[in-house]
Amino acid sequence: MSYYKRISIILIILTHSLSFSQDTDWVTFNGYKTNSDHKPDTIYLEFQIEQGYHIQSNDPGDDMVIPTKIKLDSIDGLIFGEPVFPGSKTFYISEIKTKVFEDVFEVKIPLIYKNRPKSYFIKGTLFYQPCDNKKCYFPRELSFSVYLNN
């Protein structure tokens, strides 16, 4: 069998196996809560990571891994403060030290009102790279939405 034919077969098998392993959502959006007792008002977004997996933290400590990020769509009259991620856990892949989130984690986002609407609909996206104890998978996106009534 020629070298090119072997490489082609390997690529086909690899592509086929990757397509099955990439259909998983490793993170779900559990919901939210708000706190208007502190200034600025804050929304707490809760995410659940599938058991046996972890995702890179927002500051993984290594340039070779992709950090977790949150993007919120802009809303007239509302400014989102900088997201505050929880503490992370140190994890080693071979000799590479990285920081990860596991299980449930919560992200705090300060809300700064220019003019306070009665209600508003927040849409956002969590960008993350899931891994297990052996390998990391392609980066993923999780869309979520929150309806707040003041």
Residue frames as a rotation matrix with the C-alpha (Angstrom) as fourth column:
MET 1
0.589 0.808 0.000 0.00
0.808 -0.589 0.000 0.00
0.000 0.000 -1.000 0.00
SER 2
-0.080 -0.649 0.757 1.40
0.577 -0.649 -0.495 3.37
0.812 0.397 0.427 -0.93
TYR 3
-0.794 -0.343 -0.502 2.36
0.608 -0.450 -0.654 6.00
-0.001 -0.825 0.566 1.62
TYR 4
-0.883 0.461 0.090 -0.31
-0.437 -0.876 0.204 8.44
0.173 0.141 0.975 0.38
LYS 5
-0.105 0.870 -0.481 -3.03
-0.177 0.460 0.870 5.81
0.979 0.176 0.106 0.46
ARG 6
-0.240 -0.056 -0.969 -2.16
0.838 0.492 -0.236 4.94
0.490 -0.869 -0.071 4.09
ILE 7
-0.960 -0.135 -0.244 -2.18
0.239 -0.848 -0.472 8.61
-0.143 -0.512 0.847 5.08
SER 8
-0.617 0.787 0.007 -5.57
-0.537 -0.428 0.727 9.06
0.575 0.444 0.687 3.36
ILE 9
0.036 0.622 -0.783 -7.07
0.301 0.740 0.601 6.09
0.953 -0.258 -0.161 5.25
ILE 10
-0.519 -0.297 -0.802 -5.70
0.845 -0.037 -0.533 7.36
0.129 -0.954 0.270 8.57
LEU 11
-0.989 0.149 0.000 -7.14
-0.149 -0.986 -0.081 10.83
-0.012 -0.080 0.997 7.92
ILE 12
-0.301 0.931 -0.207 -10.55
-0.378 0.083 0.922 9.37
0.875 0.356 0.327 7.04
ILE 13
0.017 0.264 -0.964 -10.61
0.694 0.691 0.201 7.26
0.720 -0.673 -0.171 10.22
LEU 14
-0.751 -0.384 -0.536 -9.44
0.657 -0.514 -0.552 10.18
-0.063 -0.767 0.638 12.33
THR 15
-0.867 0.477 0.144 -12.00
-0.403 -0.842 0.359 12.56
0.292 0.253 0.922 10.85
HIS 16
-0.068 0.875 -0.479 -14.77
-0.077 0.474 0.877 10.02
0.995 0.097 0.035 11.34
SER 17
-0.097 -0.002 -0.995 -13.86
0.887 0.453 -0.087 9.38
0.451 -0.891 -0.042 15.01
LEU 18
-0.936 -0.264 -0.234 -13.52
0.341 -0.844 -0.413 13.11
-0.089 -0.466 0.880 15.74
SER 19
-0.615 0.761 0.207 -16.98
-0.375 -0.513 0.772 13.81
0.694 0.397 0.601 14.34
PHE 20
0.219 0.698 -0.682 -18.53
0.399 0.574 0.715 11.45
0.891 -0.428 -0.153 16.90
SER 21
-0.174 -0.368 -0.913 -16.53
0.976 0.055 -0.208 12.76
0.127 -0.928 0.350 19.88
GLN 22
-0.961 -0.272 0.050 -17.27
0.268 -0.960 -0.078 16.42
0.069 -0.062 0.996 19.14
ASP 23
-0.341 0.914 0.218 -21.08
0.125 -0.185 0.975 16.18
0.932 0.360 -0.051 19.32
THR 24
0.015 0.301 -0.954 -21.13
0.944 0.309 0.112 16.50
0.328 -0.902 -0.279 23.10
ASP 25
0.296 0.069 0.953 -22.06
-0.212 -0.968 0.136 19.54
0.931 -0.243 -0.271 25.15
TRP 26
-0.301 -0.549 -0.780 -19.88
0.623 0.506 -0.597 19.36
0.722 -0.665 0.189 28.22
VAL 27
-0.957 -0.027 -0.288 -21.33
0.237 -0.646 -0.726 22.44
-0.167 -0.763 0.625 29.90
THR 28
-0.117 0.959 0.259 -24.93
0.816 -0.056 0.575 23.44
0.566 0.278 -0.776 30.61
PHE 29
-0.712 0.023 0.702 -26.40
-0.254 -0.940 -0.227 26.70
0.655 -0.340 0.675 31.86
ASN 30
-0.660 0.424 -0.619 -28.13
0.717 0.600 -0.354 26.02
0.222 -0.678 -0.701 35.20
GLY 31
0.503 0.857 0.112 -29.68
0.772 -0.504 0.387 29.45
0.388 -0.108 -0.915 35.63
TYR 32
-0.463 -0.613 0.640 -29.04
0.289 -0.787 -0.545 32.71
0.838 -0.068 0.542 37.41
LYS 33
0.368 0.558 -0.744 -29.74
0.930 -0.230 0.288 34.77
-0.010 -0.798 -0.603 40.49
THR 34
0.090 -0.293 0.952 -29.44
0.299 -0.904 -0.306 38.46
0.950 0.312 0.006 41.16
ASN 35
0.012 -0.115 -0.993 -28.37
0.992 -0.120 0.026 40.58
-0.123 -0.986 0.113 44.09
SER 36
0.184 0.113 0.976 -29.47
0.432 -0.901 0.023 44.20
0.883 0.418 -0.215 44.24
ASP 37
0.892 0.107 -0.439 -28.47
0.452 -0.225 0.863 44.61
-0.007 -0.968 -0.249 47.91
HIS 38
0.023 -0.953 -0.304 -24.92
0.588 -0.233 0.775 45.48
-0.809 -0.196 0.555 46.88
LYS 39
0.898 0.185 -0.400 -23.91
-0.173 -0.687 -0.706 48.24
-0.406 0.702 -0.585 44.52
PRO 40
-0.518 0.611 -0.598 -23.54
-0.852 -0.301 0.429 47.72
0.082 0.732 0.677 41.67
ASP 41
0.559 0.742 0.368 -26.33
-0.697 0.662 -0.276 45.19
-0.449 -0.103 0.888 41.15
THR 42
-0.591 -0.803 -0.070 -24.92
-0.751 0.517 0.410 41.80
-0.293 0.295 -0.909 40.26
ILE 43
0.669 0.675 -0.311 -26.11
-0.738 0.653 -0.169 38.82
0.089 0.342 0.935 38.25
TYR 44
-0.303 -0.700 0.647 -24.71
-0.697 0.626 0.350 35.39
-0.650 -0.344 -0.678 39.08
LEU 45
0.403 0.356 -0.843 -24.60
-0.871 0.433 -0.233 32.93
0.282 0.828 0.485 36.17
GLU 46
0.049 -0.343 0.938 -24.32
-0.649 0.703 0.291 29.24
-0.760 -0.623 -0.188 37.12
PHE 47
0.255 -0.090 -0.963 -22.85
-0.876 0.401 -0.269 26.62
0.410 0.912 0.023 34.81
GLN 48
0.567 -0.016 0.823 -22.55
-0.458 0.824 0.332 22.83
-0.684 -0.566 0.460 35.25
ILE 49
-0.184 -0.700 -0.690 -19.66
-0.974 0.224 0.032 20.84
0.132 0.678 -0.723 33.77
GLU 50
0.687 0.470 -0.554 -20.34
-0.476 0.867 0.145 17.20
0.549 0.164 0.820 32.92
GLN 51
0.708 -0.382 0.595 -18.86
-0.466 0.380 0.799 14.77
-0.531 -0.843 0.091 35.44
GLY 52
0.485 -0.629 0.608 -15.42
0.612 0.741 0.278 13.46
-0.625 0.237 0.744 34.43
TYR 53
0.209 -0.366 0.907 -14.57
0.834 -0.418 -0.361 16.61
0.511 0.832 0.218 32.48
HIS 54
0.097 -0.168 -0.981 -13.18
0.611 -0.768 0.192 20.04
-0.786 -0.618 0.028 33.19
ILE 55
0.741 0.049 0.670 -12.80
0.593 -0.516 -0.618 23.26
0.315 0.855 -0.411 31.21
GLN 56
-0.399 -0.910 0.113 -9.89
0.787 -0.403 -0.468 25.65
0.471 -0.097 0.877 31.10
SER 57
0.088 0.403 -0.911 -10.30
0.814 -0.557 -0.168 28.58
-0.575 -0.726 -0.377 33.48
ASN 58
0.953 0.276 0.124 -10.48
0.300 -0.807 -0.508 32.20
-0.040 0.522 -0.852 32.37
ASP 59
0.497 -0.866 0.050 -6.77
-0.856 -0.499 -0.134 32.45
0.141 0.024 -0.990 33.24
PRO 60
0.977 0.051 -0.206 -5.35
-0.043 0.998 0.043 28.95
0.207 -0.033 0.978 32.57
GLY 61
0.608 -0.787 0.104 -1.72
-0.391 -0.183 0.902 29.98
-0.691 -0.589 -0.420 33.04
ASP 62
-0.353 -0.710 0.610 -0.49
0.333 0.514 0.791 28.43
-0.875 0.482 0.055 29.77
ASP 63
-0.329 0.169 -0.929 -0.56
-0.694 -0.710 0.116 29.97
-0.640 0.683 0.351 26.29
MET 64
-0.951 -0.120 -0.284 -1.20
-0.287 0.676 0.679 26.57
0.110 0.727 -0.677 24.71
VAL 65
-0.582 0.807 -0.096 -4.73
0.805 0.557 -0.204 26.24
-0.111 -0.196 -0.974 26.13
ILE 66
-0.519 0.492 0.699 -7.81
0.244 -0.699 0.673 28.31
0.819 0.520 0.243 25.39
PRO 67
-0.990 0.110 -0.083 -9.24
0.049 -0.281 -0.958 30.35
-0.129 -0.953 0.273 28.27
THR 68
-0.212 0.977 -0.004 -12.94
0.977 0.212 -0.007 30.40
-0.006 -0.005 -1.000 29.17
LYS 69
-0.999 -0.043 -0.030 -14.68
0.041 -0.997 0.058 33.67
-0.032 0.056 0.998 28.27
ILE 70
-0.117 0.993 -0.024 -18.15
0.841 0.087 -0.533 35.14
-0.528 -0.083 -0.845 28.49
LYS 71
-0.982 -0.045 0.183 -19.60
0.143 -0.808 0.571 37.57
0.123 0.587 0.800 25.97
LEU 72
-0.236 0.938 -0.255 -22.88
0.668 -0.035 -0.744 39.38
-0.706 -0.346 -0.618 26.66
ASP 73
-0.233 0.253 0.939 -24.83
0.865 -0.388 0.319 41.14
0.445 0.886 -0.128 23.91
SER 74
-0.980 -0.189 -0.058 -25.12
0.196 -0.882 -0.428 44.86
0.030 -0.431 0.902 24.54
ILE 75
-0.010 0.994 -0.106 -28.40
0.983 0.029 0.179 46.36
0.181 -0.102 -0.978 25.82
ASP 76
-0.230 0.011 0.973 -29.45
0.155 -0.987 0.048 50.01
0.961 0.162 0.225 25.70
GLY 77
0.440 0.417 0.795 -29.38
-0.574 -0.551 0.606 51.55
0.691 -0.723 -0.003 29.17
LEU 78
0.946 -0.123 0.301 -27.30
-0.168 0.606 0.777 48.74
-0.278 -0.786 0.553 30.74
ILE 79
0.245 -0.935 -0.256 -23.54
-0.789 -0.039 -0.613 48.32
0.563 0.352 -0.747 31.03
PHE 80
0.927 -0.019 -0.374 -22.01
0.172 0.909 0.380 45.00
0.332 -0.417 0.846 32.01
GLY 81
0.545 -0.784 0.296 -19.04
-0.791 -0.366 0.490 45.14
-0.276 -0.502 -0.820 34.35
GLU 82
-0.287 -0.767 -0.574 -16.04
-0.832 0.497 -0.248 42.86
0.475 0.406 -0.781 33.98
PRO 83
0.669 0.543 -0.509 -17.01
-0.265 0.813 0.519 39.19
0.695 -0.213 0.687 34.66
VAL 84
-0.118 -0.647 0.753 -15.64
-0.992 0.047 -0.115 37.80
0.039 -0.761 -0.648 37.92
PHE 85
0.278 0.124 -0.953 -14.80
-0.340 0.940 0.023 34.10
0.898 0.318 0.303 37.61
PRO 86
0.955 0.097 0.279 -14.40
-0.296 0.294 0.909 31.80
0.007 -0.951 0.309 40.62
GLY 87
0.036 -0.957 0.289 -11.16
-0.842 0.127 0.524 30.34
-0.538 -0.262 -0.801 41.88
SER 88
0.543 0.088 -0.835 -9.77
-0.698 0.601 -0.390 27.51
0.468 0.794 0.388 39.78
LYS 89
0.788 -0.284 0.547 -8.15
-0.154 0.769 0.621 24.15
-0.597 -0.573 0.562 40.43
THR 90
-0.086 -0.889 -0.450 -4.61
-0.929 -0.092 0.360 23.29
-0.361 0.449 -0.817 39.31
PHE 91
0.819 0.344 0.459 -4.50
-0.130 0.891 -0.436 20.43
-0.559 0.297 0.774 36.83
TYR 92
-0.231 -0.955 -0.185 -1.55
-0.615 -0.004 0.789 18.72
-0.754 0.296 -0.586 35.15
ILE 93
0.958 0.285 0.011 -1.54
-0.162 0.575 -0.802 17.29
-0.235 0.767 0.597 31.63
SER 94
0.481 -0.871 -0.096 1.82
0.634 0.422 -0.648 15.52
0.605 0.251 0.755 31.43
GLU 95
-0.367 -0.693 -0.620 4.16
0.927 -0.325 -0.185 18.26
-0.074 -0.643 0.762 32.62
ILE 96
-0.625 0.216 0.750 1.90
0.183 -0.893 0.411 21.15
0.758 0.394 0.519 31.60
LYS 97
-0.670 0.386 -0.634 0.35
0.662 -0.076 -0.746 22.93
-0.336 -0.919 -0.205 34.57
THR 98
-0.674 0.532 0.513 -3.00
0.095 -0.626 0.774 24.59
0.733 0.570 0.371 33.89
LYS 99
-0.882 0.469 0.042 -5.93
-0.168 -0.230 -0.959 25.97
-0.440 -0.853 0.281 35.88
VAL 100
-0.772 0.621 -0.134 -9.40
0.154 0.388 0.909 24.55
0.616 0.681 -0.395 35.33
PHE 101
-0.374 0.777 0.506 -13.03
-0.924 -0.266 -0.275 24.67
-0.079 -0.571 0.817 36.45
GLU 102
-0.901 0.172 -0.399 -14.88
0.098 0.975 0.198 21.49
0.424 0.139 -0.895 37.42
ASP 103
-0.550 0.751 -0.367 -18.42
0.812 0.378 -0.444 20.57
-0.195 -0.542 -0.817 38.49
VAL 104
0.576 0.786 0.226 -20.47
0.802 -0.597 0.032 23.74
0.160 0.162 -0.974 39.09
PHE 105
-0.611 -0.722 -0.324 -19.06
0.767 -0.642 -0.016 27.24
-0.196 -0.258 0.946 38.75
GLU 106
0.545 0.820 -0.177 -20.57
0.793 -0.572 -0.207 30.68
-0.271 -0.028 -0.962 39.02
VAL 107
-0.555 -0.656 0.512 -19.62
0.784 -0.619 0.057 33.87
0.279 0.433 0.857 37.20
LYS 108
0.148 0.551 -0.821 -20.53
0.724 -0.626 -0.289 37.24
-0.673 -0.552 -0.492 38.75
ILE 109
-0.469 -0.240 0.850 -21.27
0.795 -0.534 0.288 40.15
0.385 0.811 0.441 36.44
PRO 110
-0.567 0.236 -0.789 -21.86
0.416 -0.745 -0.522 43.67
-0.710 -0.625 0.324 37.79
LEU 111
-0.018 0.663 0.748 -24.80
0.974 -0.157 0.162 45.52
0.225 0.732 -0.643 36.22
ILE 112
-0.700 -0.228 -0.677 -24.51
0.391 -0.916 -0.095 49.28
-0.598 -0.331 0.730 35.80
TYR 113
0.146 0.888 0.436 -27.70
0.959 -0.018 -0.284 51.04
-0.244 0.459 -0.854 34.75
LYS 114
-0.929 -0.243 0.279 -27.81
0.322 -0.903 0.285 54.23
0.182 0.355 0.917 32.70
ASN 115
-0.386 0.884 0.263 -31.59
-0.912 -0.408 0.034 54.13
0.138 -0.227 0.964 33.00
ARG 116
-0.867 -0.022 0.497 -33.20
-0.249 0.884 -0.396 51.18
-0.431 -0.467 -0.772 34.75
PRO 117
-0.502 0.722 -0.476 -35.74
-0.600 0.106 0.793 49.40
0.623 0.684 0.380 32.55
LYS 118
0.289 0.696 0.658 -38.62
-0.951 0.290 0.110 47.41
-0.114 -0.657 0.745 34.09
SER 119
0.620 -0.127 0.774 -37.36
0.022 0.989 0.145 44.26
-0.784 -0.073 0.616 32.42
TYR 120
0.269 -0.568 -0.778 -34.69
-0.953 -0.276 -0.127 43.18
-0.142 0.775 -0.616 30.01
PHE 121
0.976 0.048 0.211 -33.51
0.008 0.966 -0.259 40.13
-0.216 0.254 0.943 28.13
ILE 122
0.212 -0.972 -0.105 -29.80
-0.840 -0.236 0.489 39.30
-0.500 -0.015 -0.866 28.31
LYS 123
0.996 -0.033 -0.080 -28.25
-0.018 0.826 -0.563 37.01
0.084 0.562 0.823 25.70
GLY 124
0.341 -0.933 0.111 -24.77
-0.869 -0.268 0.416 35.67
-0.359 -0.239 -0.902 26.13
THR 125
0.780 -0.218 -0.587 -22.26
-0.194 0.807 -0.558 33.07
0.595 0.549 0.587 25.07
LEU 126
0.589 -0.652 0.478 -19.80
-0.472 0.203 0.858 31.04
-0.656 -0.731 -0.188 27.13
PHE 127
0.598 -0.527 -0.604 -16.66
-0.542 0.289 -0.789 30.12
0.590 0.799 -0.113 25.15
TYR 128
0.444 -0.404 0.800 -14.77
-0.738 0.341 0.582 27.15
-0.508 -0.849 -0.147 26.64
GLN 129
-0.083 -0.513 -0.855 -12.37
-0.747 0.600 -0.287 24.29
0.660 0.615 -0.432 25.91
PRO 130
0.751 0.423 0.507 -13.43
-0.656 0.570 0.495 20.99
-0.079 -0.704 0.705 27.49
CYS 131
-0.281 -0.846 -0.453 -10.96
-0.726 0.496 -0.476 18.30
0.628 0.195 -0.753 28.52
ASP 132
0.928 0.347 -0.138 -10.91
-0.158 0.700 0.696 14.98
0.338 -0.624 0.704 30.30
ASN 133
0.689 -0.689 0.224 -7.92
-0.244 0.071 0.967 13.40
-0.682 -0.721 -0.119 32.06
LYS 134
0.134 -0.645 0.753 -6.37
0.649 0.631 0.425 12.30
-0.749 0.431 0.502 28.76
LYS 135
-0.626 -0.329 0.707 -7.09
0.776 -0.347 0.526 14.94
0.072 0.878 0.473 26.13
CYS 136
-0.477 0.478 -0.738 -8.66
-0.059 -0.855 -0.515 18.26
-0.877 -0.203 0.436 25.28
TYR 137
-0.014 0.608 0.794 -11.42
0.905 0.345 -0.247 18.70
-0.424 0.715 -0.555 22.72
PHE 138
-0.509 -0.105 0.854 -12.15
0.646 -0.703 0.298 21.43
0.569 0.704 0.426 20.22
PRO 139
-0.971 0.168 -0.172 -13.35
-0.010 -0.743 -0.669 24.70
-0.240 -0.648 0.723 21.78
ARG 140
-0.392 0.914 0.105 -17.11
0.885 0.344 0.314 25.03
0.251 0.216 -0.944 22.21
GLU 141
-0.876 0.264 0.403 -19.71
-0.299 -0.954 -0.026 27.77
0.377 -0.143 0.915 22.58
LEU 142
-0.508 0.772 -0.382 -22.76
0.860 0.477 -0.180 27.67
0.043 -0.420 -0.906 24.84
SER 143
-0.641 0.397 0.657 -25.48
-0.094 -0.890 0.446 30.25
0.762 0.224 0.608 24.21
PHE 144
-0.481 0.530 -0.698 -27.70
0.877 0.289 -0.384 31.23
-0.002 -0.797 -0.604 27.12
SER 145
-0.412 0.396 0.821 -30.31
0.069 -0.884 0.462 33.84
0.909 0.247 0.337 27.92
VAL 146
-0.685 0.170 -0.708 -31.68
0.719 0.002 -0.695 35.50
-0.116 -0.985 -0.124 31.03
TYR 147
-0.063 0.719 0.692 -34.90
0.363 -0.630 0.687 37.44
0.930 0.294 -0.221 31.47
LEU 148
-0.762 -0.230 -0.606 -34.77
0.647 -0.221 -0.730 39.90
0.034 -0.948 0.317 34.38
ASN 149
0.196 0.877 0.438 -37.77
0.538 -0.470 0.700 41.72
0.820 0.098 -0.564 35.77
ASN 150
-0.826 -0.554 0.104 -37.07
0.249 -0.524 -0.815 44.69
0.506 -0.647 0.570 38.06
